[in-house]
Amino acid sequence: MSSSAIQLSSAAASSSFLSPSTFTTREPSASLRRRSPGICLCVASPPSEKTAYKTKVARNENMAKLQAGYLFPEIARRRSAHLLKYPDAQVLSLGIGDTTEPIPDVITSAMAKRAYALSMVEGYSGYGAEQGDKNLRAAIASTYYRDLGIEETDIFVSDGAKCDISRLQVLFGSNAKIAVQDPSYPAYVDSSVIMGQTGLYQKDIQKYGNIEYMRCTPDNGFFPDLSSISQTDVIFFCSPNNPTGSVASRDQLTRLVQFAKDNGSIIVYDSAYAMYISDDSPQSIFEIPGAKEVAIETSSFSKYAGFTGVRLGWTVVPKELLFSDGFPVAKDFNRIVCTCFNGASNIAQAGGLACLSPEGLKAMGDVVKFYKENAEIIVDTFTSLGFDVYGGRNAPYVWVHFPGRSSWDVFAEILEKAHMVTTPGSGFGPGGEGFVRVSAFGHRENVLEAAKRLKQLYK
Ligand SMILES: Cc1ncc(COP(=O)(O)O)c(C=O)c1O
C-alpha cells in the first residue's frame, strides 16, 4: 500500500466519531476479531521471509530511512487494538485533524451543478490549466491577499497543501537543507527524508541528520530562538501551528523574514489554519514587508470548508522570489506543477469559487466558529483540571502539557481509561515530548462527552 493510501485509510478511520468504519467499528468484523489483541500488523512492515518472488529493484534508500510508519497509521493501529480489547467501547476520536462537519450547501450545490454540467456538451471540460482556473486564482488573490501585492498569476491552485509541500520539496531538490519548527506537522520532515535531503534517523535524539530543528516550547512562546538556528536553504514555518495551536505575532514574523533575508533562505509558510486567527496576528506571511522576496505560502480549503476529502488548496509563489542565480522560483514551480500535476479537479475548483462568494465566506466562517467553540470546551476542560494548556484560541488544536511523562504513555492512558484517541506530542518531533495534541474537529456531542470523560479521568 502506498503511503498516501495508508494515510487515507487512517484518516477515514478516525474521521467519524462513534460511527462504524473499517477501523473504528463498534462491532468489529469477524476478521478483526480473529486477530489476537495487540498483534496489529503494521502496513509498513517488511514482507515476511515467505515472499516467493523478489524483483531486482533496490529499495529507495531514502524510504528505508523513514521511521516505522507515519504517526497516524500508528495511532490507527493502537485504536484498532483497543477495539479488539474493548469491542463495545464507544471510542471518541480527538486524534487526527480531520474535519467532521458537513460542507455548507452553498458550496456543495455549486459542485453538484458543475458535476452535472459535465454531462452536457456545452458544460463539459477536460484538462484545465495546471495552475488552476483563472477566476479562482483571482478570487484567492483578492480574498486572502488584497492590498498585499499578490496577483492572480502568483497563485497556483492545487489538490491540497500537503501535496504542494511535496511538490515544493521536488522543486528544492535533494541538496536542500531544511529547518522545521519542533514540534511540527510531520509532512515537512518526511518529505525531506524521501527527497534525500537528510541523514539517517538518530534514535537517541529522535532527529534526522541534516535537518535543523527549531525548538518551540512554552518557554520561548513557541517561537524559536533564531540566534541559535543555523543557516538552511528552506525554513518551513506553520502559523497557526499544527500541533501546538500557537500563532506567530507580527513582530515574530518580522524577525523571521529578516532572519531569512540575512541568511538568503526561503520560508515555506503554511497558513492552512489562518482563518482560525481571531486576534491581530498576521493571516499571511505577505503581511510582513519584504516577505515576497523570501517566502512562499501554502494554504488550503480543507479546514475551512471541510474539503479534506474534496481536496483543494493553493500555493503562492511571488514573482519577486528568486534563486541565487536570479532565476524566478515561480517559473521552476510552474514547471514542476505542469510535470507532476494536471490541475485540481474542476468540480473541486467550482466548490472553491463558491467558498469565496459572500455566502461561502460566511458559511466557512460559521464552520470555523463551530470548531473554535469546540476548542474552547477542550481548553476549559483541561484548564479546570489544572493542566497547562496552549493553543485552541487561534487554532483547532489544543496542546496539553503532562510534564515529565512520555506522550505515548499519556496517549495510552487516555485511550485505555477514557476510550479516547488523542495524538502523542512526540509524534511531531522530539520537542513534542510530554504533550498531547487534542483536536477540536468533532461533533459537539462527542466533544462534550470527551470533556465529561476527561473530568472523570483526571479529577
Ligand atoms: C499544517 C498543515 N498543513 C497542511 C495540511 C494538509 O492540508 P491539505 O488537506 O490541504 O492537504 C494539514 C492537514 O492537517 C496541516 O495540518
The ligand as a Gaussian input file, in Angstrom:
#p B3LYP/6-31G(d) Opt

LIG

0 1
 C       -0.196000      22.355000       8.928000
 C       -0.898000      21.599000       7.871000
 N       -0.571000      21.816000       6.591000
 C       -1.160000      21.138000       5.608000
 C       -2.123000      20.200000       5.881000
 C       -2.725000      19.424000       4.743000
 O       -3.719000      20.123000       4.127000
 P       -4.459000      19.552000       2.847000
 O       -5.662000      18.813000       3.328000
 O       -4.788000      20.781000       2.076000
 O       -3.514000      18.675000       2.117000
 C       -2.509000      19.943000       7.175000
 C       -3.521000      18.930000       7.465000
 O       -3.770000      18.514000       8.542000
 C       -1.866000      20.661000       8.204000
 O       -2.165000      20.445000       9.477000

